[in-house]
Amino acid sequence: MEGQHGRVAVVVPDNVLFEGGAGKVVCRRLLQQADVHTLLRLPTGIFYAQGVKANVLFFDRKPASSRPWTRELWVYDLRTNKHFTLKQNPLTYDDLREFIEETVSV
């Protein structure tokens, strides 16, 4: 993660922030070189495999630091009382409208 500052959103598997092994190494490096400010928990059913759970991490790239940049993490949960499918009930912009309005104003 060398280089310029920037804003990033990346889809990651569920629990990537809390797993051991390689995930732990990636998480530690990410927290040292970025301000991870938002976690969007995606509902199951929006990807090909029904049981796949994923999240979107939003972060701002920062210079490397010995202390983590992340001080506060906002968590938005689109899983509670929601059911989406690829064809019959797909995730739409309207489902994300409140999330977008909240995160843009932060």
N, C-alpha and C positions, 0 to 999 in steps of 0.2 A: 504494500500500500504506500509506495513512495510517490511523491509528486504533489500536484496541486490540490487546493481545497475544492470541495464540491458537495452537492446534495445527492444522496443515493437512496433508492428503495430496492430491496432485494427479497425475493421469495425464498424462504428457508424451511426445512422440515420442522415439525413440531418439536418443542423442547431443545432446540439447538443451543439455547443460552445456558442450559443446565446439564448437558450431557458431559461425560468424561472423554478421555482420549483425545483424538484429533479435534473434536468439537470444542473441547476446553481450551486448546491452544489457539484455535481460530477466534473464539470468544474473547480471550484475554487480549490478543493483539488488536481485535476490533475495538474493544473498550479503551485501549491505550491510544489509538490513532483516530478515534472518531467519537463524536457525541451521539450516542444511540438514544434518540429521544422518543420514539414511538414504536409500539408493537401492535400490529393489527392481526388478530387471530381470525383466520379465514375459516368459514364453515366447510364441513365435508360436503362432497358432492359437486364442487365446482371444477374439479379436475377429472381426468379420465377414470381413474380408479376410485370407487366410491369411498373406501376407507382411508384415503390419503388425507392427512391433516397437515396443514401448512400455516405459516405466518408470513407477514411482510414486515421486515425491519426497515425503519427509516432512520437515516443517520446523516450527519454532516461530517465530512472529512476534516481532520485537524492535524497539526504537526505532532509527531511522536512525542509521548510524554511518559515519564516514569509513574505518574499518577493518572488514573483513569479520567477521561474527559466527562464521561456520563455521570451526571449527578441526580437525574430524575428521569424516569421512564413512564410514559403514558401508555396504558394498555387499553385497547379497544377490542371488544369481543363481539364478533359477528356470528358466534356459534349458538348463543343462548336463544332458544325458542325460534330458531331459523332453520329452514330446510331448503336446500337448493339442489337442482339437478342440471345436467348439461343441456337438456332439450326442453323439458316440461316446465321447469321453474328456474331459469338461469339467473345468476347474479347480474344485476343491472346497475347503471349509474345511480338511479334513485335509491338503491339499497346502500350506497356509499355516500350519498349527499351529506348527511349529518356529519359523518367522519371527515369528509373533505372540508366542510365549512369550519369545523372545530380546529383541524390541524393547520389550515391556512392562516387562521387568525392568531395562532400561537407564536 
